[in-house]
Every structure is written in C-alpha cells, then in structure tokens.
Amino acid sequence: MRGTPIWLHSALLISSVRESLLPSLMTVGVLILSRVKVTDIPGYDRLVKLGTERKGAILFDVGCCFGTDIRKMAADGWPADSILGTDIEPKFWELGHRLFCSTADTFPAVFLPGDIFDLTHLDPVSAEDRTLLHRGPTPMPPLRSLTSLSPLRGYVAAIHAGAFFHLFSEER
C-alpha cells in the first residue's frame, strides 16, 4: 500500500478486520471492541504503577478480545511479557495482531484461548481450599507454557474484566 494515505490505510485495515469478524460477531462492531476501556477505571494510574514496581506482577485480562486494553497497559509501562489474556474466540487475538500491526514477537503478551466457564480452563477453588490462593514454594510457571489458568493461582497481581460480564446470564 505504498503511497496510500495513512487514514485510508487505517480505514481499509479496519474494514478488512470487520469483514473477518462478521461470521463471529454479527451484532458488535469492530470500533466498539477496539475501544480502550481500562483507562476508565478509577485508580488506573495505581494499577499501572503496580505492574511497573512489583517484580513479576502478572496482569490477567478475562475476555480480552483484540487485546486492546492490555496493549494500552503495556504501552503505559506494564511489561508485556507479564500480561496474559484469555478469550473464548482465538480469532479475536489474531485479528488484534492485524488491527494493531503486531506479532507475537513484537507484542509478547500471552494469549490463552478458552472458555472461562469451562472447568478445564479454570478450576474453581472451594472455600476449604483457600490455602491454594497463596503462593506456595512452587515457582510460577512460565506464561507461555500454560494450557489452563489454574496454575496461576496466587500469582496474578491484577485482573481486568472490561468485556466479560455481559456473558453472565441471571442464573450465573
């Protein structure tokens, strides 16, 4: 697209991503999904400070979609290699790389596809097992080695769920 004005290139890219999404998301537009929401959180600056000052702090984004919010957190200082996103639809993460012109090498945050309601993705902890919520002598597993979220118990410093709660029915 050499010689194409940047505004036209951006419009064509968004249009291309939107067309890729249509089979999966007939009712939600790409512009809504790509809006940064994490900065609306009161105390956002303290959240970023947590990631920049606490060694090994893990940020976990549930329902990360394109990774817009975790990209913003990384841009503001949270180390990208200490960020983990999950979404039920892996295609969203791939489209996020297209939308933001990135790759796994240029944006090293980890994406772990899965359904947060699936017990193989995240095994719930009962009240009797609260001791599991604290770090034990076991070192934190490398984020890229994860096949489920359960091994991260006790290691996550912050959880963001900006595009997640719409998935709950009244029963859940």
C-alpha positions as CSV (number, residue, x, y, z in Angstrom):
1,M,0.0,0.0,0.0
2,R,2.9,2.3,-0.6
3,G,1.8,5.8,-1.4
4,T,-1.6,5.3,0.3
5,P,-2.5,8.0,2.8
6,I,-2.4,6.7,6.4
7,W,-6.1,7.5,7.0
8,L,-7.1,5.4,4.0
9,H,-4.8,2.5,5.0
10,S,-6.3,2.6,8.5
11,A,-9.8,2.6,7.1
12,L,-9.1,-0.3,4.8
13,L,-7.5,-2.3,7.6
14,I,-10.5,-1.7,9.9
15,S,-12.8,-2.7,7.1
16,S,-10.8,-5.8,6.5
17,V,-10.9,-6.8,10.1
18,R,-14.6,-6.1,10.4
19,E,-15.3,-8.3,7.4
20,S,-13.3,-11.1,9.0
21,L,-15.3,-10.7,12.2
22,L,-18.8,-10.7,10.7
23,P,-19.3,-14.5,10.8
24,S,-18.5,-14.5,14.5
25,L,-19.9,-11.1,15.6
26,M,-22.9,-10.1,13.6
27,T,-24.1,-7.5,16.2
28,V,-20.9,-6.0,17.6
29,G,-18.8,-3.6,15.6
30,V,-15.0,-3.6,15.5
31,L,-14.8,0.0,16.7
32,I,-16.7,-0.9,19.9
33,L,-14.5,-3.9,20.5
34,S,-11.3,-1.9,19.9
35,R,-12.2,1.0,22.3
36,V,-9.8,1.2,25.3
37,K,-11.8,0.8,28.5
38,V,-9.2,0.1,31.1
39,T,-8.3,3.8,31.4
40,D,-11.8,4.5,32.7
41,I,-11.1,2.5,35.9
42,P,-10.7,4.8,38.9
43,G,-7.1,4.2,40.1
44,Y,-5.8,3.3,36.6
45,D,-2.5,5.0,37.4
46,R,-2.1,2.9,40.6
47,L,-2.8,-0.2,38.5
48,V,0.0,0.7,36.1
49,K,2.3,1.5,39.0
50,L,1.6,-2.0,40.4
51,G,2.9,-3.5,37.2
52,T,5.9,-1.3,36.9
53,E,7.0,-1.5,40.5
54,R,6.2,-5.1,41.6
55,K,8.7,-7.6,40.2
56,G,6.9,-10.4,38.4
57,A,3.4,-8.9,38.7
58,I,1.0,-10.7,36.4
59,L,-1.9,-8.8,34.7
60,F,-4.7,-11.1,33.6
61,D,-7.5,-9.9,31.2
62,V,-10.6,-12.0,31.0
63,G,-12.5,-11.7,27.7
64,C,-9.6,-9.7,26.2
65,C,-11.0,-9.8,22.6
66,F,-8.4,-8.0,20.4
67,G,-6.2,-7.2,23.5
68,T,-6.9,-3.5,23.2
69,D,-6.8,-2.9,27.0
70,I,-3.7,-5.0,27.7
71,R,-2.0,-3.3,24.8
72,K,-2.7,0.1,26.5
73,M,-1.4,-1.3,29.8
74,A,1.8,-2.4,28.1
75,A,2.2,1.0,26.4
76,D,1.8,2.7,29.7
77,G,4.5,0.5,31.4
78,W,3.3,-2.9,32.5
79,P,5.8,-5.4,31.0
80,A,4.1,-7.1,28.1
81,D,5.7,-10.4,28.9
82,S,3.9,-10.3,32.3
83,I,0.5,-10.0,30.7
84,L,-2.0,-12.8,30.0
85,G,-5.2,-12.5,28.1
86,T,-7.9,-15.1,27.6
87,D,-11.0,-15.2,25.3
88,I,-13.3,-17.9,24.1
89,E,-12.6,-16.9,20.5
90,P,-8.9,-17.2,19.4
91,K,-9.7,-15.4,16.2
92,F,-10.1,-12.2,18.1
93,W,-6.4,-12.3,19.2
94,E,-5.3,-13.0,15.7
95,L,-7.4,-10.1,14.4
96,G,-5.9,-7.9,17.2
97,H,-2.5,-8.5,15.8
98,R,-3.8,-7.5,12.3
99,L,-5.6,-4.4,13.7
100,F,-2.5,-3.2,15.7
101,C,0.1,-4.4,13.1
102,S,1.8,-6.6,15.7
103,T,3.0,-10.2,16.0
104,A,3.8,-12.5,19.0
105,D,7.4,-11.2,18.7
106,T,6.5,-7.5,18.7
107,F,3.8,-7.8,21.3
108,P,4.9,-10.7,23.6
109,A,1.8,-10.7,25.9
110,V,0.5,-14.3,26.2
111,F,-2.9,-15.3,24.9
112,L,-4.6,-18.5,26.2
113,P,-7.8,-19.3,24.4
114,G,-10.6,-20.9,26.4
115,D,-14.0,-20.6,27.9
116,I,-13.7,-19.1,31.4
117,F,-16.8,-21.2,32.4
118,D,-15.1,-24.4,31.4
119,L,-13.6,-26.2,34.4
120,T,-10.6,-27.4,32.4
121,H,-9.7,-23.8,31.6
122,L,-10.1,-22.6,35.2
123,D,-10.8,-25.0,38.0
124,P,-12.7,-23.2,40.8
125,V,-11.3,-23.2,44.4
126,S,-13.7,-24.1,47.2
127,A,-13.8,-22.2,50.5
128,E,-11.9,-25.1,52.1
129,D,-9.1,-24.8,49.6
130,R,-8.3,-21.1,50.3
131,T,-4.7,-22.0,51.1
132,L,-4.3,-22.6,47.3
133,L,-4.8,-18.9,46.8
134,H,-1.5,-18.0,48.4
135,R,1.8,-18.6,46.7
136,G,3.5,-21.7,47.8
137,P,7.0,-22.9,47.4
138,T,6.3,-23.7,43.7
139,P,7.8,-21.2,41.3
140,M,5.4,-19.5,38.9
141,P,5.1,-21.4,35.6
142,P,6.2,-19.5,32.5
143,L,3.1,-17.9,31.0
144,R,3.9,-19.4,27.5
145,S,3.8,-22.9,29.0
146,L,0.3,-22.7,30.3
147,T,-2.5,-24.9,29.0
148,S,-5.0,-23.7,31.6
149,L,-5.4,-20.8,34.0
150,S,-5.4,-22.9,37.2
151,P,-1.6,-22.9,37.7
152,L,-1.6,-19.1,38.1
153,R,-3.5,-19.3,41.5
154,G,-1.7,-16.9,43.9
155,Y,0.5,-15.3,41.2
156,V,-1.9,-12.8,39.5
157,A,-1.5,-9.3,40.7
158,A,-4.4,-7.7,38.8
159,I,-7.4,-9.0,36.9
160,H,-9.2,-6.9,34.3
161,A,-12.7,-7.9,33.0
162,G,-13.8,-5.0,31.0
163,A,-15.5,-7.0,28.3
164,F,-16.6,-10.0,30.3
165,F,-19.7,-9.5,32.4
166,H,-22.1,-9.4,29.5
167,L,-21.5,-13.2,29.2
168,F,-23.3,-13.9,32.5
169,S,-27.0,-14.9,32.5
170,E,-29.1,-14.1,35.6
171,E,-28.6,-17.7,36.7
172,R,-24.8,-17.4,36.6
